[in-house]
Amino acid sequence: MRIRRRSFRVTPMSKRDFYDVLGVSRNANADELKKAYRTLAKKYHPDQNQGDKEAEQRFKELNEAYDVLKDEQSPGPPCRR
């Protein structure tokens, strides 16, 4: 019996700059990122734009950008000694 292996490539949804996606400057703080994300997420949410594939794609791009940038802003786990 032969087993077929599938290869999956994980690629980012966009090659755009995440700061540009959210429309904020590179020195934006966590509150500015959150505000920009929430504003754009409301605008492009699939429930608000039913059937609009472009808005759905934009919403996914916004989520990816915010997930990456909010993790960049967090200080990380505390050190244990």
Secondary structure, DSSP 4 states (H G I P E B T S, - for coil): ------------S--S-HHHHHT--TT--HHHHHHHHHHHHHHH-TTTSTT-HHHHHHHHHHHHHHHHHHHHHS--SPP--
